Amino acid sequence: GCGRMGRHHAEHLRKDGRGVVTALFDPHVAAAQQLNDEWKLDAEIAPSFEAMAQYDIIDAVILCTPTGLHY
C-alpha cells in the first residue's frame, strides 16, 4: 500500500540510495499516483498486486498493509 508506511519506506529508500522504487500498487490508485508524484519516483503504477508481481523490473518487495490486516 501507499499510505503512511508505504511513504515511510519510499522515503528511506530514497535517502539510503541502495534501492529504487520502480513500481507501486495500492487498491486506491489515487494513493499510488499521489506518492509517485510527490516523491517524483517515476514508478510504474500497477493495476493489481498480481500484475505487479509479474514485472521484470522488481528485485524485492516491501508489502505494506493496514495494521488490522497484519495477521
C-alpha positions, 0 to 999 in steps of 0.5 A: 500500500501507499499510505503512511508506511508505504511513504515511510519506506519510499522515503528511506529508500530514497535517502539510503540510495541502495534501492529504487522504487520502480513500481507501486500498487495500492487498491486506491490508485489515487494513493499510488499516483499521489506518492509517485508524484510527490516523491517524483519516483517515476514508478510504474503504477500497477493495476493489481498486486498480481500484475505487479508481481509479474514485472521484470523490473522488481528485485524485492518487495516491501508489502505494506498493509493496514495494521488490522490486516497484519495477521 
